[in-house]
Amino acid sequence: MSDPATIAFYEKNAPRYTLGFGQAPSRHLNVFLDRLAPGASVLELGCGGGRDSARIAERGFHLDATDGTPAMIHKANERFDVGARLLRFDELDAVAAYDAVWAHACLLHVARTDLPSVLASIHRALQPGGWHFANFKLGSGEGRDLLGRLHNFPDARWLEDVYRTAGFAIASSETYAGKAVDGTQRDWMALTVQRPRA
């Protein structure tokens, strides 16, 4: 994510935003982690306040927690001491370094034109057979929410096509209703995908 207005929102609202959610991890996280071997290496993109980071580490995985906003990094480390570091999506340059990439409610801020290259970077960062999770707010075109944050608002078919083009095999998908921070109700799509072994 490199949109200045979106980064500025999270920088300004990090204390209120992170405390606005409970300490429980994302509901998709444990199911995703159950796919991994003990001690697997997990890159977290967009760690925010660190609640998912804490669960990943608690379950014994080797965590690399990252976020593109300095204030969010500070909050994650202050609250959970997870060793989070600053990394924008477009700065990911690892090669076959992780068994999994967890990206809860963050890749939805990537501009549509940039999403293919970000997904290619995630694919490259994974070991063959590695897993990736991300969820997106569905829609019919890129735009901003009521808080001024950029969203790619894909439809389900476009999103799945972009993932397949990046070389991923889709293992599971779920569409569900969710309420956004700006108060709007919208359908979401959660994808669990894999970098093929061959």
C-alpha positions as CSV (number, residue, x, y, z in Angstrom):
1,M,0.0,0.0,0.0
2,S,1.4,3.4,-1.0
3,D,-1.6,5.6,-1.2
4,P,-0.8,8.7,0.9
5,A,-4.3,9.3,2.2
6,T,-4.8,5.7,3.4
7,I,-1.4,5.7,5.1
8,A,-2.2,9.0,6.7
9,F,-5.5,7.7,8.0
10,Y,-3.9,4.8,9.8
11,E,-1.0,6.9,11.1
12,K,-3.4,9.4,12.6
13,N,-5.9,6.9,13.9
14,A,-3.7,4.0,15.1
15,P,-4.4,4.3,18.8
16,R,-8.2,4.5,18.4
17,Y,-8.3,2.1,15.5
18,T,-6.3,-0.7,17.2
19,L,-8.2,-0.4,20.5
20,G,-11.5,-0.4,18.6
21,F,-11.1,-4.2,18.0
22,G,-11.1,-6.9,20.6
23,Q,-7.9,-8.8,21.5
24,A,-9.3,-12.0,19.8
25,P,-7.6,-12.9,16.5
26,S,-9.3,-12.8,13.1
27,R,-11.8,-15.7,12.8
28,H,-10.1,-17.1,9.7
29,L,-6.6,-17.3,11.3
30,N,-6.6,-20.6,13.2
31,V,-8.1,-22.5,10.3
32,F,-5.4,-21.1,8.1
33,L,-2.6,-21.9,10.6
34,D,-3.9,-25.5,10.8
35,R,-2.7,-26.0,7.3
36,L,0.9,-25.3,8.2
37,A,3.6,-27.6,9.6
38,P,4.8,-27.0,13.1
39,G,7.4,-24.2,13.2
40,A,6.5,-22.9,9.8
41,S,7.7,-19.4,8.8
42,V,4.8,-16.9,8.4
43,L,5.0,-13.4,6.9
44,E,2.2,-11.2,8.1
45,L,1.4,-8.2,5.8
46,G,-0.5,-5.3,7.3
47,C,-0.2,-6.5,10.9
48,G,-2.0,-3.5,12.3
49,G,-2.3,-3.6,16.1
50,G,-0.8,-7.0,16.3
51,R,-3.7,-9.2,17.4
52,D,-3.1,-11.8,14.7
53,S,0.6,-11.5,15.1
54,A,0.3,-12.5,18.7
55,R,-1.7,-15.6,17.9
56,I,0.7,-16.7,15.2
57,A,3.6,-16.4,17.6
58,E,1.6,-18.1,20.4
59,R,1.1,-21.1,18.2
60,G,4.8,-21.6,17.7
61,F,5.3,-20.3,14.2
62,H,8.3,-18.2,13.1
63,L,6.6,-14.8,12.7
64,D,7.7,-11.9,10.5
65,A,5.1,-9.2,11.3
66,T,5.1,-6.2,9.0
67,D,3.0,-3.1,8.3
68,G,3.3,0.0,6.1
69,T,2.4,2.5,8.8
70,P,5.0,3.4,11.6
71,A,2.2,4.1,14.1
72,M,0.7,0.7,13.6
73,I,4.2,-0.9,14.0
74,H,4.6,1.0,17.3
75,K,1.2,-0.2,18.6
76,A,1.8,-3.9,17.6
77,N,5.1,-3.9,19.4
78,E,3.8,-1.9,22.4
79,R,0.8,-4.2,22.9
80,F,2.2,-7.6,21.9
81,D,6.0,-7.3,21.6
82,V,6.0,-9.2,18.2
83,G,9.0,-7.6,16.7
84,A,7.0,-6.0,13.9
85,R,8.9,-4.0,11.2
86,L,8.0,-1.4,8.6
87,L,7.4,-2.9,5.1
88,R,5.1,-1.6,2.4
89,F,3.6,-4.2,0.0
90,D,5.6,-2.8,-2.9
91,E,8.8,-3.3,-0.9
92,L,8.5,-7.1,-0.6
93,D,11.4,-8.7,-2.3
94,A,11.9,-12.0,-0.5
95,V,12.5,-15.2,-2.6
96,A,11.1,-18.6,-1.3
97,A,11.6,-17.3,2.2
98,Y,8.2,-18.2,3.8
99,D,5.9,-21.1,4.3
100,A,2.9,-18.8,4.5
101,V,1.8,-15.2,4.0
102,W,-1.1,-13.9,6.1
103,A,-2.7,-10.7,4.8
104,H,-5.9,-10.0,6.7
105,A,-8.0,-6.9,5.6
106,C,-5.0,-5.1,4.1
107,L,-4.5,-6.0,0.4
108,L,-7.9,-4.5,-0.2
109,H,-6.1,-1.1,0.0
110,V,-3.8,-1.9,-3.0
111,A,-4.8,-0.1,-6.2
112,R,-6.2,-2.4,-8.9
113,T,-3.3,-1.7,-11.3
114,D,-0.8,-2.6,-8.6
115,L,-2.4,-5.7,-7.2
116,P,-1.0,-8.1,-9.9
117,S,2.6,-7.1,-9.0
118,V,2.0,-7.3,-5.3
119,L,0.5,-10.8,-5.7
120,A,3.5,-11.8,-7.9
121,S,5.8,-10.7,-5.0
122,I,3.8,-12.7,-2.5
123,H,4.0,-15.8,-4.8
124,R,7.8,-15.3,-5.2
125,A,8.2,-14.9,-1.4
126,L,6.6,-18.3,-0.7
127,Q,8.2,-21.6,-0.8
128,P,6.7,-24.0,-3.3
129,G,3.6,-25.4,-1.6
130,G,3.3,-22.3,0.5
131,W,0.0,-20.8,1.6
132,H,-1.5,-17.4,1.4
133,F,-4.6,-15.8,2.9
134,A,-6.2,-12.5,2.1
135,N,-9.7,-11.0,2.3
136,F,-11.3,-8.2,0.3
137,K,-14.4,-6.0,0.4
138,L,-16.3,-6.8,-2.8
139,G,-17.6,-4.2,-5.2
140,S,-17.7,-3.1,-8.8
141,G,-14.7,-0.7,-9.1
142,E,-11.9,1.0,-7.2
143,G,-12.8,3.9,-4.9
144,R,-12.6,5.4,-1.5
145,D,-14.7,4.7,1.6
146,L,-16.3,7.3,3.8
147,L,-13.0,7.7,5.7
148,G,-11.1,8.4,2.5
149,R,-9.2,5.1,2.4
150,L,-8.5,3.6,-1.0
151,H,-10.1,0.3,-1.8
152,N,-9.9,-1.9,-4.9
153,F,-13.5,-3.2,-4.4
154,P,-13.1,-6.2,-6.8
155,D,-15.9,-8.5,-7.9
156,A,-15.3,-12.2,-7.1
157,R,-14.5,-13.3,-10.6
158,W,-12.0,-10.5,-11.2
159,L,-10.3,-11.3,-7.9
160,E,-10.0,-15.0,-8.5
161,D,-8.7,-14.3,-12.0
162,V,-6.0,-12.0,-10.7
163,Y,-4.8,-14.7,-8.2
164,R,-4.7,-17.4,-10.9
165,T,-2.8,-15.2,-13.2
166,A,-0.3,-14.6,-10.5
167,G,0.3,-18.4,-10.4
168,F,-1.8,-19.3,-7.3
169,A,-4.2,-22.3,-7.0
170,I,-7.3,-21.4,-5.1
171,A,-7.9,-23.8,-2.3
172,S,-11.0,-22.2,-0.7
173,S,-13.1,-19.1,-0.9
174,E,-15.8,-17.7,1.3
175,T,-18.2,-14.8,0.7
176,Y,-19.6,-13.2,3.9
177,A,-21.3,-10.1,5.1
178,G,-19.3,-7.6,7.1
179,K,-19.5,-4.1,8.6
180,A,-16.6,-1.8,7.8
181,V,-15.0,0.7,10.1
182,D,-16.8,3.5,8.2
183,G,-20.1,1.9,9.2
184,T,-21.1,0.6,5.8
185,Q,-22.3,-3.0,5.2
186,R,-20.6,-4.9,2.4
187,D,-19.9,-8.4,1.2
188,W,-16.4,-9.6,1.7
189,M,-14.5,-12.5,0.1
190,A,-11.8,-14.5,1.9
191,L,-9.4,-16.5,-0.2
192,T,-6.9,-19.2,0.8
193,V,-4.5,-20.0,-2.0
194,Q,-1.4,-22.0,-2.6
195,R,1.8,-21.7,-4.6
196,P,1.9,-25.0,-6.4
197,R,4.8,-27.3,-5.7
198,A,5.6,-28.0,-9.3
